[in-house]
């Protein structure tokens, strides 16, 4: 009798595990939450005016490049499949970058030519004579060494920068009130472009493990800056880093905020533009509601039918 009772209780508990309410993940629908486009930053406006062009002209230029380069579209589709994302997310990020941040080259081959100009040069990541290798040996960053994967490691280092170095004087040396990536990882003149996907060198270092695991490209080393630039300037390689960036944003929103953004390219494009997907997902979880697109993502959603036709 006792055995029967135990078996019955086990069966009831097992059945209950299937009927207990489960919090459903919120799926962000297609389209924009904002009726009109959010304001475009002044820096983007000034850059476009300086180039004697318009946002409409820049959009049409990158759209036409994508429309006429079937090889590039094929690579976008293949890369997206490797990372388990819809290729429209990569298209959206490319369109946003070349509409608001840089101007597109006339053909994909030009990106390869520009990438080749970086190969073999004695670049290094440094600030005011202090190399990144020397900086990372500072005791404040010792806590990050326990991090095993590149995303956690560089996120930790970036957080330490914000807390202990940004805008401060440390051991007699003054550090700028600026982002870690801007201080140590952008040694060229203002407006320097970083390839088809406009990938930041620090972002590439963060995503190095995922790209190595998924695409088979060698892991990046911060002490070999030329290799990092090659990875983000070469169109084939940069597509992998773009896809990894988007995959990371989608995963962050699912795991942190219980929100699925994979059906809204405007949101993934917004995050591609702003960065900080983990922090933004945490903020969304705290306040609730749906994520909203910025000016960059708004354009992608507004043009979504035309962009999907490219695929």
VMD Tcl script that draws the C-alpha trace (Angstrom):
set ca {
  {0.00 0.00 0.00}
  {2.82 2.34 0.93}
  {4.55 1.68 -2.39}
  {1.33 2.39 -4.26}
  {0.88 5.69 -2.40}
  {4.46 6.79 -3.16}
  {4.02 5.87 -6.83}
  {0.76 7.82 -6.95}
  {2.35 10.91 -5.41}
  {5.24 10.70 -7.87}
  {2.81 10.45 -10.79}
  {0.85 13.49 -9.60}
  {4.05 15.51 -9.16}
  {5.29 14.46 -12.59}
  {1.99 15.48 -14.21}
  {1.99 18.79 -12.34}
  {5.39 19.62 -13.78}
  {3.76 19.69 -17.20}
  {0.71 21.70 -16.18}
  {2.42 24.29 -13.98}
  {2.25 27.79 -15.54}
  {5.40 28.82 -17.36}
  {6.30 32.43 -18.02}
  {6.01 32.92 -21.79}
  {8.77 34.75 -23.59}
  {7.69 38.10 -25.01}
  {8.09 38.22 -28.78}
  {8.76 41.68 -30.19}
  {6.58 42.01 -33.30}
  {7.74 43.47 -36.58}
  {7.56 47.21 -37.19}
  {8.43 50.40 -35.37}
  {7.12 51.42 -31.98}
  {7.69 55.09 -32.84}
  {5.35 56.71 -35.37}
  {8.08 59.07 -36.55}
  {11.83 58.59 -36.78}
  {13.74 59.47 -33.59}
  {16.17 62.37 -33.98}
  {19.40 61.62 -35.83}
  {22.49 62.63 -33.79}
  {24.20 65.87 -34.78}
  {27.52 64.13 -35.44}
  {25.92 61.97 -38.12}
  {24.24 65.00 -39.68}
  {27.51 66.96 -39.76}
  {29.42 64.02 -41.23}
  {26.88 63.66 -44.01}
  {26.85 67.36 -44.79}
  {30.64 67.41 -44.88}
  {30.51 64.71 -47.53}
  {28.13 66.89 -49.56}
  {25.52 64.18 -49.63}
  {22.25 63.28 -47.89}
  {20.95 60.34 -45.87}
  {18.63 59.44 -48.73}
  {21.52 59.38 -51.19}
  {23.64 57.25 -48.87}
  {20.78 54.83 -48.28}
  {20.20 54.45 -52.01}
  {23.92 53.90 -52.62}
  {24.26 51.02 -50.15}
  {20.91 49.57 -51.24}
  {22.10 49.57 -54.86}
  {25.42 47.95 -53.90}
  {23.55 45.14 -52.18}
  {21.08 44.82 -55.06}
  {23.81 44.40 -57.68}
  {26.31 42.26 -55.73}
  {24.86 38.77 -55.74}
  {28.10 37.34 -54.38}
  {27.84 39.54 -51.29}
  {24.19 38.59 -50.76}
  {25.18 34.93 -51.01}
  {27.86 35.42 -48.37}
  {25.41 37.25 -46.11}
  {22.94 34.36 -46.35}
  {25.61 31.74 -45.72}
  {27.07 33.59 -42.74}
  {23.64 34.23 -41.23}
  {22.82 30.52 -41.48}
  {26.03 29.63 -39.62}
  {25.00 31.85 -36.71}
  {21.32 30.88 -36.76}
  {19.96 34.31 -37.62}
  {17.81 35.71 -40.42}
  {20.05 37.41 -43.04}
  {17.82 40.50 -42.93}
  {19.50 41.39 -39.63}
  {22.91 41.63 -41.33}
  {21.44 43.59 -44.23}
  {19.84 46.00 -41.77}
  {23.10 46.60 -39.93}
  {25.01 47.21 -43.17}
  {22.36 49.63 -44.41}
  {22.24 51.50 -41.10}
  {26.01 51.88 -40.88}
  {26.38 53.13 -44.44}
  {23.43 55.47 -44.22}
  {24.36 57.19 -40.97}
  {28.00 56.51 -40.18}
  {29.97 56.12 -43.40}
  {29.49 56.23 -47.14}
  {29.52 53.01 -49.13}
  {32.19 52.18 -51.66}
  {30.99 51.61 -55.20}
  {31.79 47.92 -55.10}
  {32.75 45.22 -52.65}
  {36.24 44.88 -54.12}
  {37.08 48.34 -52.76}
  {36.68 46.99 -49.22}
  {39.24 44.29 -49.97}
  {41.65 46.91 -51.35}
  {41.29 49.04 -48.22}
  {41.76 45.98 -46.02}
  {44.97 45.10 -47.86}
  {46.35 48.54 -47.01}
  {46.27 47.56 -43.33}
  {48.04 44.25 -43.70}
  {51.55 44.05 -42.32}
  {51.58 47.55 -40.84}
  {53.06 48.10 -37.41}
  {49.82 49.09 -35.71}
  {49.38 48.72 -32.00}
  {46.63 49.48 -29.56}
  {47.87 52.04 -27.05}
  {47.18 55.30 -25.29}
  {49.75 58.00 -24.58}
  {52.70 55.63 -24.97}
  {51.14 52.86 -22.87}
  {50.36 49.75 -24.90}
  {47.24 47.71 -24.24}
  {49.53 44.91 -23.07}
  {51.02 47.18 -20.41}
  {47.64 48.59 -19.43}
  {46.12 45.15 -18.88}
  {48.86 44.34 -16.35}
  {47.62 47.07 -14.01}
  {46.40 45.58 -10.72}
  {42.88 46.96 -11.11}
  {42.33 44.55 -14.01}
  {43.61 41.43 -12.23}
  {40.06 40.44 -11.28}
  {39.22 39.88 -14.97}
  {41.84 37.21 -15.53}
  {39.53 34.53 -14.14}
  {37.17 35.06 -17.10}
  {37.62 32.27 -19.60}
  {35.71 33.41 -22.68}
  {36.56 36.50 -24.73}
  {33.16 38.17 -24.28}
  {33.23 37.96 -20.48}
  {36.91 38.88 -20.34}
  {36.67 42.07 -22.40}
  {33.34 43.05 -20.87}
  {35.00 42.83 -17.45}
  {37.92 44.94 -18.65}
  {35.58 47.51 -20.13}
  {33.65 47.70 -16.82}
  {36.89 48.21 -14.88}
  {37.83 50.99 -17.27}
  {34.51 52.74 -16.62}
  {34.77 52.36 -12.86}
  {38.46 52.93 -12.19}
  {40.06 54.76 -15.12}
  {37.65 56.78 -17.22}
  {38.14 60.49 -16.54}
  {40.42 59.77 -13.59}
  {44.05 60.21 -12.69}
  {45.56 56.85 -11.73}
  {49.10 56.53 -10.43}
  {49.93 59.97 -11.76}
  {48.50 59.42 -15.24}
  {45.34 61.13 -16.46}
  {42.93 59.09 -18.55}
  {40.34 60.63 -20.89}
  {36.65 60.76 -20.07}
  {35.86 58.56 -23.04}
  {34.95 54.98 -23.92}
  {37.58 52.25 -23.52}
  {37.25 51.41 -27.22}
  {37.85 55.02 -28.26}
  {40.89 55.51 -26.03}
  {42.82 52.32 -26.70}
  {41.33 50.82 -29.85}
  {40.89 53.66 -32.34}
  {44.40 54.99 -32.98}
  {43.60 56.59 -36.33}
  {42.17 59.95 -37.29}
  {38.55 60.83 -36.64}
  {36.15 59.20 -39.06}
  {38.41 56.20 -39.72}
  {36.26 53.45 -41.20}
  {36.37 49.82 -40.17}
  {35.12 47.87 -43.16}
  {31.80 46.67 -44.47}
  {30.27 46.15 -41.04}
  {31.99 49.06 -39.26}
  {33.04 46.66 -36.49}
  {34.89 48.23 -33.59}
  {38.21 46.51 -32.73}
  {37.12 46.02 -29.11}
  {33.87 44.43 -30.24}
  {35.85 42.07 -32.47}
  {38.02 41.05 -29.53}
  {34.90 40.40 -27.44}
  {33.40 38.18 -30.14}
  {36.62 36.40 -31.02}
  {35.72 33.12 -29.31}
  {32.30 32.85 -30.96}
  {33.72 33.63 -34.40}
  {36.59 31.18 -33.98}
  {34.17 28.47 -32.86}
  {31.56 29.12 -35.56}
  {33.51 30.35 -38.57}
  {36.94 28.88 -37.89}
  {38.86 32.15 -38.08}
  {41.88 32.40 -35.74}
  {41.29 33.92 -32.31}
  {42.31 37.55 -32.12}
  {45.17 38.88 -30.01}
  {45.05 42.46 -28.75}
  {48.84 42.63 -29.12}
  {48.54 41.96 -32.87}
  {46.55 44.98 -33.96}
  {47.13 44.43 -37.68}
  {45.40 41.03 -37.42}
  {42.44 42.64 -35.67}
  {42.15 45.25 -38.40}
  {42.42 42.58 -41.07}
  {39.52 40.72 -39.43}
  {37.22 43.74 -39.40}
  {38.28 45.21 -42.74}
  {38.12 42.02 -44.82}
  {34.46 41.74 -45.95}
  {34.27 37.96 -45.57}
  {35.64 38.01 -42.03}
  {33.72 41.12 -40.99}
  {30.42 39.44 -41.93}
  {31.21 36.76 -39.34}
  {31.78 39.41 -36.66}
  {28.59 41.20 -37.67}
  {26.60 37.97 -37.37}
  {28.20 37.14 -34.03}
  {27.35 40.62 -32.74}
  {23.71 40.23 -33.75}
  {23.53 36.68 -32.36}
  {24.89 37.96 -29.06}
  {22.24 40.69 -28.85}
  {19.43 38.22 -29.55}
  {20.79 35.79 -26.94}
  {21.27 38.54 -24.33}
  {17.66 39.69 -24.65}
  {16.36 36.13 -24.42}
  {18.46 35.10 -21.43}
  {18.34 38.36 -19.48}
  {14.98 39.96 -20.32}
  {12.94 36.97 -21.57}
  {12.34 38.92 -24.77}
  {12.70 37.57 -28.31}
  {13.92 40.33 -30.67}
  {14.76 37.96 -33.54}
  {11.72 39.01 -35.59}
  {12.45 42.73 -35.52}
  {15.50 43.82 -37.55}
  {15.00 47.41 -36.40}
  {15.74 46.39 -32.82}
  {18.77 44.26 -33.68}
  {20.05 47.11 -35.86}
  {19.54 49.55 -33.01}
  {21.63 47.34 -30.74}
  {24.25 46.95 -33.46}
  {24.46 50.74 -33.49}
  {24.47 51.33 -29.73}
  {26.18 48.23 -28.36}
  {25.69 47.20 -24.74}
  {23.02 44.57 -25.39}
  {23.44 42.91 -21.98}
  {23.07 46.19 -20.07}
  {20.14 47.28 -22.21}
  {18.42 43.92 -21.77}
  {18.80 44.24 -18.00}
  {17.34 47.75 -18.09}
  {14.39 46.51 -20.15}
  {13.73 43.71 -17.69}
  {13.69 46.23 -14.83}
  {11.22 48.60 -16.49}
  {9.15 46.15 -18.56}
  {7.50 46.78 -21.90}
  {8.97 46.39 -25.36}
  {12.33 47.66 -26.62}
  {12.17 50.64 -28.97}
  {14.17 51.31 -32.09}
  {16.44 54.35 -32.42}
  {16.77 56.50 -35.55}
  {19.00 53.88 -37.17}
  {16.76 50.90 -36.47}
  {13.69 52.96 -37.38}
  {15.00 53.35 -40.94}
  {15.61 49.60 -41.23}
  {12.04 48.79 -40.19}
  {10.64 51.57 -42.37}
  {12.45 50.15 -45.42}
  {11.99 46.51 -44.46}
  {9.98 45.41 -47.53}
  {12.59 46.85 -49.87}
  {15.47 45.36 -47.87}
  {13.87 41.92 -47.77}
  {13.52 42.03 -51.56}
  {17.33 42.19 -51.78}
  {17.46 38.67 -50.35}
}
mol new
graphics top color blue
foreach p $ca { graphics top sphere $p radius 0.5 }
foreach p [lrange $ca 0 end-1] q [lrange $ca 1 end] { graphics top cylinder $p $q radius 0.2 }
display resetview
